[in-house]
């Protein structure tokens, strides 16, 4: 059987990051291919290449053996490639039929939209996938599963030959997931080539015919699902050595600093409990949607838990805002430094001193000399590379922006610092500087929580690792159990290997 779509030698780089390096992918008619890999493996990047959002730096794309280019999302759609994402991109205020035919509605006399044909066409497409949905219904009144059905009907309205399902079950109930499985079988019977992306191994083995594994932006292997088991897939996902040198630490873990018990949120996480000690680096690992960042944002006062208690140095503290968190000694370096961390347009020194204005003011007036002194102290310790401290932080590289954000919060002299993906998207040299500084801070007695999707980083820097899955803590790993396989199995909901 010849593949409908074939990728060869696809590479894509961004500043400081090689997202894809010489990867390949084959999608066959009437078959489901599961794309498997841990966070950061390159799955999202390849989807954006396939749908015309990104242009590859190198490599070839073939449809039915003929070379193809997707310079835009519209070009990919015209070639018959479409994606249904976890968050469906549809319009709540329009009807189901209008969403299905948006941009390519059937037209009648004088070029006017033929609403009767549009309604009939929508009903035919929905019936074809077994979706009992009124074409005239307002999309915003439908549930998540029905919205997925509409998105798939829209894909079929453009005669899609390749359908990408990107984490389609993340927000679905068990009954809705079963309905999605039935829909996939319908699409297979229609000869569609399906790329299925999921972190859930039970889904992959239930629905996929073939698999392709990416690791660190590279192609690792492919084959038939019938010829592989869970353990082999896990090994392919994480089977790399920890080839990065992490700083040697004198671990001197002291008394508890932060104790969290029963922390819950109505929609994000439930019954979270752990203890963080002085001088400890506590790692948090989990797959996309596990709820790690949501827990950290609640601890920092960005969101409010529905129940649970938080003790800092033995005292119960109620944190209802970020100001109260900072006052209590908890600071948070977010994953999205561009939107939530650094203030672009302001110079480096003002970014660093922003949470510490009281320390650099006299009689209500800011003292620029004190601002420069404070900023210089912390940026030098982090080996910041910048022309001057009055340089716009938006002109720095991603790694140096991350150092500014870390310096900003360290200047408040916290007891607990939460680092959410601290080295995401930064080069190897900057990673080494951040890791070294983390080790230095822990040695000085600071308590550190590190959220990371990079297994070598989690294992190389953490004293213990808490693994989350679907908003809950599913394992706490330390000592000899701190292995890649243990983390991935717990995060994916697989049984612990004997």
N, C-alpha and C positions, 0 to 999 in steps of 0.2 A: 504494500500500500504506500502511495506517495503522500507526503504531508501536504496539507493545504497551505500551511505557512511554515517557512524555514528561516531561521536566523543563524548566521555564521559570523564569528569574529567580532561581535558587537562590543564596543568599548565606549565608555562615557566618563568624563572627568569633570569635576568642579574644583574651584580653588581649594587646594589642600587635600582633596579627597578624590580617589579613583573609585567611582561607584560601580563600574562594570569593567571587566578586563577580559576581552576575547571570549565572551560567552556564546553559547549556542542553545537553540531551542527548536523543537519540532512539534507541530500540532497536527493531528490527523483527523480526518472526517469521521464523525460518529463515535469519537472517543473523548474521554476526559483525561487530560494530563494535569497532574498535581504539581505545582511549583512549590518546592519545599526549601526552607532555609530559616535560620534564626534572624532576629532583628538585625538590620544592617547588611543582609546578604546580597541585596540588590534587586529584590522582588519588585518593589514599588517603582524603581527606576526602569526596569524592563517593561513594566506595564505602560509607563509614560512614553517610552520609545515606541511601543506597539500602537499607541493611540495618538501619536503625532504631537504630543506635548513637548517631548524632548527629541532633539536630533542627535543620532549617534555620532561620535567622533570618528569611528571606523567600523567596518563590517558591512554585511549585506543582508537585505530582507528580500525574500522571494515569496510570491503568491502563485501557487500552481506551477512552480518551476520558473517563473518569470520574475526578473528583477523589479522591485517596487520601492517607491520612496513615499514617506508620509511627512511632508513639510508642514502639515497642520492637522488638527483634529478632524476637520472636515475631509481632508484627503484620506485619512485612515478609515473614516466612516464610508466614504465612497468606495473604498477597496473592500469593504465588508467586515471591518474589524471594529468591535464595540466592546465597552466595558461596563459592567454593573458593579458599582462600588458599595462598600458597607454603608456609606452615606449617599443615598440616591440623590442625584442632581436633577430635581424636578421642581415644578412651580405649584405651590399649594393653592393659589387662587384660580388656577385654570382647571378645566374639566379633565377627566381621564383622557378623552379623545383628543383634546387640544394638546395635552402633554405628549401623547403618542406621535402625533403628526406635526409637532412644532418644527418649523423650518422646511418642511417638505409636504405640506398639506395638499390633498387633491384639489384641483381647480376646475371650474366650469367656464361658462361664457364670460367673456371680457376679462379673464384672468382672476376672477373672484373665487374665494375659497368655497368649495362645495361642501357645506356642513353635513348634508345628508350622506354623501359618500365618505366623509371623514368618520362619521358616527358608525356607518355600516362596516367600514374597514377596521375600525377599532374593535367592534364587536367580534368580527371574524378572527382577528389576531388573538384576542383574549380567549375566545372559545377554543382556538387552536392549542393553547397551552393550559386549558382546563381552568381558567380563571373566571369565576362567576362575579364579575365586576360590571357595574353599570357604566357605560361610556360617558354618560352625562353627569356622573357623580363628581363632586368637587374633590380634587386630589387631597387637599388638606384634611378632609374628613375620613380618610382611609388609614388603616393601620400600617405598620412597617412591612409586614409580609405582602399586603396588597400593593404597596408602593413598589416593592421589588418586582411584582408581577407586571406592573405598568412599565417599569423600566425595561424589562425583558421584552414586552410587547413592542415597545418603542425600538429596541434593537432589531427585532424581526421586521419592523416596518421599513427598515432601510436594507432589507435582505442581507443581514449580517451572516457571514460564513464562519467567522471566528468570534466566539463569545467569551469574554473574560469575566469570571466571577471572583471578585476580590473580597475575601472575608465576608461572604454573603449571609452567614448565619449568626454573626456576632450579636445581633440584637433580636433574634427570633426565638420564639417559644419552641418547645419540643414538637408540638403539633405542626407549627409553621415550618420547622426544619424538615419534617417528613414530607410536607407538601412541596418543598423546594427540591428534595430528592426526586420526587415524581416528575417535577418539571424538567429536571436535568435529563431524566430518561427520555422524556418527550423530545427534547432538543437533540439528543443523540440519535433518536430514531429519524429525525429530520435531516441527519447528516452534518450537523454543526460540529465544528472543532471547538472544544471547550478547554479553556485554561482555568483551573480551579486553584485558588490560593487560600490556604487555611493553616492555622497552627494546630488544629485539632486532629490528632491521628485517627481517632475513630471515624471521623468524616472522610478523611483521605482514603482509608482502607474500604470504607463503605461505597464510595462513589467513583473513585479514580480507576482508570484502566492502565495508565502509565504514570511515571514520575520523572521529574527532573529536579536535581538538587543544586542549589547555589550556595557558596560559602565565601564570605568576604569579597563579594563581587565577581567571583569566578565560577565557572561551570565545573561541577565535581563529578556528576554522573547522571545516567538516565537508564530507564529500563521498564519492564512490565511489573505492575504491582503484585502480580501473582508469584513473582520470583524473588520477593524481598520481604523482610520482616521488620518489625519496629526497631529492634536493636541495630540492624544494619543501617536503617535510615538515620537513626540518632548518631551513629558513628560517622556517617557521611556528613551530617550537619555540623558536627563539632570536632571532627577528627584532625584537628591541627594542634601542633605543639604551642605552648606559650612561648612564642619567639620574641617577646618583648621583655626586656630586663626591667624588673620592678625594684624599687629601692629596698635595701635591707633595713628592717625596722627592729628596734629594741622595743618589744611589746611590753609595756608596763601599764596594764589595765587596772583602773582604780574603782572607786565606788560608783554606784548608779547615779547618773545625772538626769536621765529622762526615763520615766515609766509610763507607758501607754496601756490602758486596759479597756476592752469592750468598745473601742472606737467604731462607730457605724455611721453610714450615710444612707439615706433612702434609696439611692440609685447607683452609688459608686463602689462601696465597700461595706464589709460587715465583720464585726467582732474582731477587730485588729488589736493585738496585744503584744508588746515586746518591751525589753529593757535595754537601754543604751548606757554604757559605762564611760567614765572618764578615760581618755587616751585610747578609746576603741574606734575602729572603723567597722561599721556594721553595713554590710552590703544588702541591697534589695534587688532581687532578680525576678523577672517574669516576662511573659510574652505581651504583645500588643493587646491592650484592653484588660490587663491584669489588675489595674487599679493602683499601681505603685505611686505614680505622680499625684493622683487624687488624694491619697492618704497624706502625702507630704504637704500638699496645699492646704489641707485641713489643719495640720499641725502648725502651719505658718499663718493661719487665720484668713486665708483667701476664701475658703468655704467653711461652713459650720457643720460639725457632725450632729446627728440626731440624738446620739447618746454616747456615753463613754467618759473616761476620766484621764487626765494628764497630770503627772506629777513632775516637777522640776526641782532637783535637789531635795526631794522628800516633801515638798509643799505642793498641794493641789492648786493648779492654775487653770482658770477658764480663759481660753484664748478666742476672742470674738473678732479680732482684727489683726492686721499685720503689725500695727503699732504695738499692740499688746504682746505679740510674739517677740518682737525685737526687744521690748522692755523686759520680757521674761528671759531673754538670752538665746532665743531660737532665730536663726536666719536661714534663708532659702535661696540657693542659686538655681534658677529655673533652667529647664532644658532649652527653651526658646529664648536665647539670650538677646536676639534681635528685637523681639517685641516685648518681652517681659523683664529683660535684664538691664541692658545698657540703654541710655537715653541718647540716641543719635542726634547730632546737632549741638550737643554740649561737649565741651572739652573734657579730656581725661580727668583732670583734677577735680572738676565739678561733679563728674559721675562718681568718683571715689568718695567724695565728702558728702554726697547728697543725704544719706541717712544719719550723718554725724554732724549736722550743722551746729548743734549746741556746743560741740567740742571745739569748733573753729570760729566761734563768735565771741564778741565782747560787748556787753551793754546793748545787745540786740543787733549788732552790726557784724557782718562777716569780715574776717581778717584773711585777705588773700594769701599772705605769707604763711599763715597757719594751715590754710587749705593746701598749698603747695607742699608744705612740710609733711603733712599727714599722707597725702597722695604719694609723695616720693618714697616714703618709708615702705609702704605696702607694695607699690609697683616694683620697686627694686628687689624686694624679697621674692617676688614672683617672676623676676627676669623679664619684665615687660619690654618689648621692642617697639619703640616709638620715637619719632623725631623730637618731640617735646611734650611736656605735660599739658600744654594748652592746645594740643592737636585735637581736632574733632574725632571723637571715638568712632564715628561712622566710617572713617577712613582707614581704620586698623583692620588687620586680617581677623578671621574668625577666632583663631587661637588667642590673639592679643585682646580681642574684645572679651573673651571669656575670662582672661586674667584680670581685666578691669572690674568685671562683675564680682569676681571672688574677692578682690581687694576691697571693693565697696563694702561688702558685708563683714569682712574680717576687721575692718576699721572700727566697727561697733563693739569689738571685743566680746563676742558671743560665748556662750557655754556649749551650744550645739550648732553645728553648721550642716545643713542638708544640701548635698550636691547632686542635682538631678542631671544625669548624663553629662558629667563634668568635662569629658574630652570628646564629645560628639562633634564630628566635622572639623577637627583640628589636626594639624600635622604631627608627625611622630616626635619632633623636637619639643613642641609645645606640650604634648601629652606627657613627655618625660618630666618637664618642669612642673606641671600640675601634680603629677604623682609624687615627685620629690617633696613638694611643698605640703601635700597632704600628710606624708610621713612625718615631716617636721612638726606640723600642727598637732598630730596625734601624740608625738613624743613630748610636746609641751603640755599635754593634758586636755586638749580640746576633744570633745566627743563628736564624731563624724558619722553621718548617714550618707551612704553613696548609693544612688540609684543608677544602675548601668545595665545596658543590654549587651555589652561586650563581655563574653565569658572569661577571656584571659584577664581583663581588668578586674572583674569581680573576684576571681580566684587569686589574682596576684596582689590585690590591695586589702582585701577584707580579712578581719579576724573571724567573723561569722557571716553567714549568708542566710537571709530570710527569703523564701521563695513564695511568690503570690500567683494565684490563678483565679480568674473570674471574681475579683474583689475580696478574696479571702487568703489568709496565710495557710499554705498547704505543707510547708516543711521548713525546718530550721537546720542548716547544715554547718558542721564544724569539723575540724580535724581531718581524719582520713576519709570522711564522706564528702569532702569538698573536691568533687570531680566534675568535669563537664557533663558526663552522662547523668549523674545524679541531679544536677540542676535542670537539664533539659527534660528529663523524664518527669520530674515533679511539676515543672511549668506546663508541660503538655498533658498532664493528667494520666500519665502512664504508670503502670505498676513498677515498683522498685525492682531492679534486676537482682537476681539471686547471687 
